[in-house]
Amino acid sequence: MNDTELVGVQKTLSPILRAKALDNRLPDPILGDKYAEQAMRGLDPDYDKRRFGTSQMGLAAVVRAKAHDDWARSFLADHPDAVVLHLGCGLDARVYRIDPPATVEWYDLDYPSTIELRQRFLPPREHYNLIGSSVTDLAWLDRIPRGRPVLMIAEGLVPYLTEAEVRRLVTSVVDAFPMGQIQLDLVSVMGWRTSKWDPTLRRYGTRFHSGFDDPAALADWHPRLEYVDEAPMNDSPVLMAKAPASVRRMYRLLNLLPGMKRSVRIVRFRF
Ligand SMILES: C[S@@+](CC[C@H](N)C(=O)[O-])C[C@H]1O[C@@H](n2cnc3c(N)ncnc32)[C@H](O)[C@@H]1O
């Protein structure tokens, strides 16, 4: 493992990256991210050798990444002068997948040691900036050019923040820009409460710090903020169309459990 610098919550980037790398081996991938394999091999050259190493059960997370990509592409098509705040980016290769025009200024933010790994495993590019900081230390926001549309993406980040931290982040971004889109995903209150027993999170020494059963209500945090819509994840048509049969069967069964279908919600806001 090459992730010795990663501690606690930073380690949560690894199963998601592995899912994206394995998706790229499907005959008809959901995301088709060639950089995920490269970064995952850098992080752990033997990532596909262990028991369950090649299981595609992580594909729901890949569906989530695709939903965020689709929303981001459509916002950037309408706002090619935007700044992008990709928060808690981990080793995700979104900027390369989307490949925005040079008029877009893109910022990837995560803890400094995650950003160091990005610099090691992923190539630099023009109009692409890295910020090594906790997202909750809002001094980073002073480094972002103002007066332009903003696209804020937080994939797999919000559950690791407290509700007060999410609220401060969202309202500060709305206050700082004339207009924009905020896309994030969050877990249900039950997902939050039960996270202390999640074996993977326990192994990483972390847990969730917030959960929401009515994500649209986040729009009440700021008078300019408006809820737009939600994208499906655990029961998404793309998962059911593209995942191998064994994975589809497993998700169909899991989705019968109360609360499972909506355990993670992918939501979009605008202002
Ligand atoms: C589940 S991973 C998701 C990574 C990436 N967004 C993806 O979907 O592949 C969560 C990421 O959030 C980052 N993170 C968690 N809390 C953070 C904080 N307070 N400030 C900056 N990054 C944070 C972690 O380091 C990790 O990279």
The ligand as an ORCA input file, in Angstrom:
! r2SCAN-3c Opt
* xyz 0 1
  C     -15.270      9.135      0.234
  S     -13.867     10.062     -0.269
  C     -14.443     10.732     -1.834
  C     -13.336     11.164     -2.726
  C     -13.796     11.682     -4.093
  N     -14.694     12.784     -3.993
  C     -14.440     10.564     -4.878
  O     -15.663     10.550     -4.967
  O     -13.709      9.696     -5.374
  C     -13.957     11.480      0.813
  C     -12.879     12.502      0.553
  O     -13.187     13.679      1.317
  C     -11.989     14.152      1.884
  N     -12.338     14.927      3.083
  C     -13.073     14.526      4.150
  N     -13.179     15.527      5.040
  C     -12.500     16.590      4.519
  C     -12.235     17.903      4.967
  N     -12.683     18.352      6.136
  N     -11.501     18.710      4.164
  C     -11.018     18.276      2.957
  N     -11.253     17.035      2.485
  C     -11.969     16.203      3.259
  C     -11.192     12.909      2.194
  O      -9.807     13.195      2.351
  C     -11.491     12.048      0.977
  O     -10.590     12.286     -0.075
*
